[in-house]
Amino acid sequence: MPPLALAAVATLLAVLPHGNRIELQLNRGSAELIWITDSTFHFRRVLNGPLPPSEEAEHEPVAITTAVTSDDTGGAVRLRSRLIEVTIRKQGMELSVRRLDGTPLMMDLSEAHSEAGGVAWERQAPEGAAFYGLGPRTDAAFDLRGKSVRTEVPFLVSTAGYGEYHPGAGTYHFDFTDLKRYRIQGPQIDYYFYYGPTPKEIFEEHNLQGNYPAPWSVASERFGGWATLKASLLRIMHGSMSAAIAPMFNLGAYNTAPPELQSRARQVGSLVARVQPGTVGLSAFRQQLDTFFGSYIAELQDRGFPVWHPLPMQTPDDQQGALHADEFLLGDEMLVAPIYEPGDKRSVYLPRGTWTNLETNEAATGPRTITVETKSLPVFARNGAIVPLDVAAGMALHYFPKLGGEFFLLEGDIAEYSQVHAAPALDVMRLEIESKKDRDYQWVVHHVERPSGVEFGDRQYRQVAGLSALTDRTWFYDAAQKNLHVRVKVKAGEDCIINLNFE
């Protein structure tokens, strides 16, 4: 990491609050800090002259306390919200952010200076913290430590509990080759700070500002190969961890590929929300996920979460998960580990918890790495998940106890949510559907013993001899799989409750 250029040190002369906007008057240049929420602020600074007019929208008032201190180094200004404290040194304008308990989050180690037609400065890289994001890449692991990255997607997430985003157009250079600090070089000093502390909370704050890039292509090659498929998978994953949440996948690049490659490309591409199917077409699994995808596309718009959840986003405390950029959670419910090399085998890292292979119905407990061999897409359902799958008869609700679960089904044609819930309690398991439209549902409860009764109130559901015999208010127990199937036809507005007794 090259040494910083010497420059005259800027001095903070006055602090002038204007509601959420804090004007920082300097002896040279200009700066301001705008509070967006208790956990988010927007900082801008120019080294010379006045700031360009702010385009920041009006925000709800944020209660801020301001304190000015003086010492032998010139002192500092402290701005405190309900969640974080921002300190700005008077000499040098170096900025740091802490939690209210004093835990450091982000800390400048040098004053910004002019460089290569833009600006550069250094920040502390806290010991033990990892850094994710900075746009689509093809690295096998997520952490940026030890790397030097040029990017046009300058969204960064740190496990120290914060995220930063630089909205100015242009190329940014983030250098993490020094493990104790990182260096930022870019067109300007203009960034949003987001206190999480979790990645999902950081994504939500980012989404509230409308700071997300336009759709982007991950497979623009004319002819796709195995290397292209792997690179596309990794680029989507790193893009997802960078809030680049609208990838487009062109399956047409695999129209003339060999059958095995075409099949694996179909399995990956079918799970991308924006896909051009070409003649390869979409998988049957994708067609079963129509309602599931619709529900998560709404979450993408409302909360800024990618449909593909990278492991560091879903399980931020699992350091091992950050080493696996070639698998992801589809929503919160399913772990997907695509096969992207010849042969029908790959290793799969299972995070903490119990995971059920949707193809075999076998359950395995993580954290550990297993090997799967299949021509299908390896998919594992999380313990406590309800996985809704569109089927010819209506909707299959696969529930994986023993934890309680719920799912909100977006009914796109009426813009309302049907809700499904499941929870065990002692010798009873309760299944509930609050449906907003007429639909034929089939509960599939995995890994349970044969119930002594299926009922609600005085109504006993009738047991039948096979799946083909299932009709409304009947059930079938698959002893070989240890799965219970219950079929119900639910009217719009009806609250359908089913109790499974295991006494």
HUKA-V292151 format. One record per backbone hydrogen bond with DSSP energy under -1.0 kcal/mol. CO is the residue of the C=O (numbers start at 1). NH is the residue of the N-H. If there is no record, write none. Layout:
co	nh
CO	NH
CO	NH
This chain:
co	nh
10	92
11	27
14	25
16	23
18	21
20	35
21	18
22	33
23	16
24	31
25	13
25	14
30	46
31	24
32	44
33	22
34	42
39	195
40	36
40	37
41	193
42	34
43	191
44	32
46	30
65	80
67	78
71	74
75	90
76	69
77	88
78	67
79	86
80	65
83	100
84	81
85	98
86	79
87	96
88	77
89	93
90	12
94	89
95	108
96	87
97	105
97	106
98	85
99	102
103	99
106	97
107	124
113	120
115	118
118	115
119	186
120	113
121	184
122	109
122	110
123	182
126	129
130	159
131	144
132	157
140	325
144	147
147	176
149	174
151	172
153	155
154	166
155	134
156	164
157	132
158	161
161	196
162	158
163	194
164	156
165	192
172	151
173	185
174	149
175	183
176	146
178	181
180	125
182	123
183	175
184	121
185	173
186	119
189	45
191	43
192	165
193	41
194	163
198	202
199	203
200	204
201	205
202	206
203	207
204	208
206	211
207	210
210	212
216	248
225	229
226	230
227	231
228	232
229	233
230	234
231	235
232	236
233	237
234	238
235	239
236	240
237	241
239	242
239	244
240	243
243	245
246	216
248	218
249	276
250	253
251	254
252	255
253	224
254	257
258	262
259	263
260	264
261	265
262	266
263	267
264	268
265	269
266	270
268	271
269	272
274	249
276	251
277	281
283	287
284	288
288	390
289	293
290	294
291	295
292	296
293	297
294	298
295	299
296	300
297	301
298	302
299	303
300	304
307	331
309	329
310	314
311	315
315	318
317	319
320	323
321	324
322	142
328	336
329	309
330	334
333	382
334	330
335	380
336	328
344	374
346	372
348	370
350	368
353	366
354	383
355	364
356	381
357	361
362	357
364	355
366	353
368	350
370	348
372	346
378	337
379	358
380	335
381	356
382	385
385	400
387	398
389	396
391	394
394	391
395	442
396	389
397	444
398	387
399	446
400	384
405	422
407	420
409	418
410	412
411	414
411	415
411	416
416	411
418	409
419	434
420	407
421	432
422	405
423	430
425	428
427	502
428	425
429	500
430	423
431	498
432	421
433	496
434	419
435	493
439	490
440	395
441	488
442	397
443	486
444	399
445	484
453	501
454	461
455	499
456	459
459	456
462	475
466	469
467	470
471	474
473	462
474	487
475	464
476	485
477	479
478	482
478	483
482	448
483	478
484	445
485	476
486	443
487	473
487	474
488	441
490	439
491	494
494	435
496	433
498	431
499	455
500	429
501	452
501	453
